[in-house]
Amino acid sequence: MATIVVAADGQWVRDQVRAALSTSDTTLIELSRGQDVRDTVATHEPDLAILDLQIANMGGIAVALDLHLEADAGRLPETPILLLLDREHDRFVAKRADADAVLVKPVDAGTLRRTVKDLLAAAAARAEAADTVEVEVEVEVPEAVEA
């Protein structure tokens, strides 16, 4: 089951995401304030954060930077971030926020579902790779004894 945080002050944005991603194996946590994202990530450890570029008091860029800084400091888990942009030109600032993916609104449901599926699969693969530890073992083999 995937847990996804959706932060947008526009109800229509949250409605659009909910309509595209509401399934029995997905839990959506909807927030209307960017400043609530950090505590929500700490509490629920979501698999993905979907952030609208325009959130009234703390926009998606600021929230993304905050999540990255907190994760780098070890205070939050690494959380993939999907930024929802207002226009193509916003891709420049999204790169600065180190978002894992960006989509320009309005987003069709199919594109949103595919992007979320790809982000969740990539995060699962990274987690699996981190859990795998390669151990090199050196074994001394005795020399053959001649008869």
C-alpha positions in Angstrom: 0.0 0.0 0.0 1.4 3.4 -1.0 1.0 6.5 1.2 1.1 9.8 -0.7 1.1 13.3 0.7 -0.6 15.9 -1.5 0.0 19.5 -0.6 -1.9 22.2 -2.5 -4.0 25.1 -1.3 -6.2 24.9 -4.4 -9.0 22.4 -3.7 -9.3 21.7 -7.5 -5.6 20.4 -7.5 -6.2 18.1 -4.6 -9.5 16.9 -6.2 -7.6 16.2 -9.5 -4.9 14.2 -7.7 -7.5 12.3 -5.6 -9.5 11.4 -8.7 -6.5 10.1 -10.5 -4.9 8.2 -7.6 -7.7 7.0 -5.4 -7.5 3.2 -5.3 -7.8 0.6 -2.6 -4.0 0.3 -2.3 -3.3 4.0 -2.0 -3.7 6.3 1.0 -3.8 10.0 0.2 -3.0 12.5 2.9 -4.2 15.9 1.7 -2.8 19.2 3.1 -3.6 22.8 2.2 -0.6 24.3 3.9 3.1 23.8 3.0 4.3 24.2 6.5 2.4 21.1 7.5 4.3 18.8 5.1 7.4 18.3 7.3 5.4 17.1 10.3 3.3 14.9 8.1 6.3 13.3 6.5 7.9 12.7 9.9 4.7 11.1 11.2 3.5 9.0 8.2 6.8 8.4 6.3 5.0 8.6 2.9 6.2 6.9 -0.2 5.8 10.1 -2.2 5.1 13.8 -1.8 3.1 15.6 -4.5 3.6 19.4 -4.1 1.8 22.2 -5.9 4.1 25.0 -6.9 1.7 27.5 -5.4 0.9 26.8 -1.8 -0.2 30.0 0.0 2.3 30.2 2.9 5.1 27.9 1.8 5.2 27.0 -1.8 6.3 23.6 -3.4 9.8 24.8 -4.0 10.4 25.8 -0.4 8.8 22.6 0.9 10.9 20.4 -1.4 14.1 22.2 -0.3 13.0 21.8 3.4 12.3 18.0 2.9 15.7 17.5 1.2 17.6 19.4 4.0 15.8 17.5 6.7 16.5 14.2 5.1 20.2 15.1 4.5 20.4 15.9 8.2 18.8 12.5 9.1 15.7 14.0 10.7 13.3 12.8 8.0 13.2 9.8 5.7 14.1 10.3 2.0 10.9 11.1 0.2 10.5 11.3 -3.6 9.0 14.6 -4.7 6.7 15.3 -7.6 6.2 19.0 -8.2 3.1 20.3 -10.0 4.1 23.4 -12.0 1.9 26.2 -13.3 3.8 26.6 -16.6 6.7 25.2 -18.5 9.1 28.0 -17.5 8.8 26.9 -13.9 11.0 23.8 -14.7 14.0 26.0 -14.0 13.1 26.5 -10.4 12.0 22.9 -10.1 15.5 21.8 -11.0 16.9 24.0 -8.2 14.6 22.2 -5.8 15.9 18.8 -6.9 12.4 17.4 -7.6 12.3 13.8 -8.7 9.7 14.6 -11.3 7.6 17.6 -12.5 4.3 17.9 -14.3 2.7 21.1 -15.7 -0.9 21.6 -14.6 -3.5 20.8 -15.6 -2.4 17.2 -15.6 -4.4 14.4 -17.2 -5.1 11.5 -14.9 -3.2 8.9 -17.0 0.0 10.9 -17.0 -0.2 11.5 -13.3 -0.8 7.8 -12.6 2.2 6.7 -14.8 4.5 9.3 -13.2 3.5 8.3 -9.7 3.9 4.6 -10.6 7.4 5.2 -12.0 8.4 7.3 -9.0 7.2 4.6 -6.5 9.0 1.9 -8.5 12.2 3.8 -8.6 12.0 4.5 -4.8 11.4 0.8 -4.1 14.4 -0.2 -6.3 16.6 2.3 -4.4 15.4 0.9 -1.1 16.0 -2.7 -2.2 19.5 -1.8 -3.4 20.3 -0.1 -0.1 19.2 -3.2 1.8 21.5 -5.4 -0.4 25.0 -5.6 1.0 27.8 -7.1 -1.0 30.3 -9.0 1.1 33.6 -10.1 -0.4 35.0 -13.1 1.3 38.5 -14.3 0.8 39.0 -18.0 1.2 42.3 -19.7 1.4 42.4 -22.9 -0.5 45.0 -25.4 0.6 47.4 -26.5 -2.1 46.7 -29.9 -3.6 48.6 -32.8 -2.0 50.3 -35.0 -4.5 50.0 -38.8 -3.9 
